[in-house]
Amino acid sequence: MIKQALEYSLTLSEDPKEIKKNIEEYLAALGYDRRYKFKWRAVSCNHKYTFSGIFEYAGQRYYFSKMSGELELEKT
């Protein structure tokens, strides 16, 4: 579900503040607990080639990378 929320958010905007807001709204709409917040740990943006970052949600840490339109998500 986190990957779908991230894909949805990235289609709307690649601004880190907007990504955070959109993911929280997407998950809340699906019934996830609103008390859990999305927290950026690191983000690296080069919109032409790659976009990657580390974030936490609900006590879990995730790493994502988007290269050439393909999104990869790993739970660390």
Secondary structure, DSSP 8 states (H G I E B T S, - for coil): -HHHHHHHHHHH---HHHHHHHHHHHHHHTT--TT---EEEEEEEETTTEEEEEEEETTEEEEEEEETTEEEEEE-
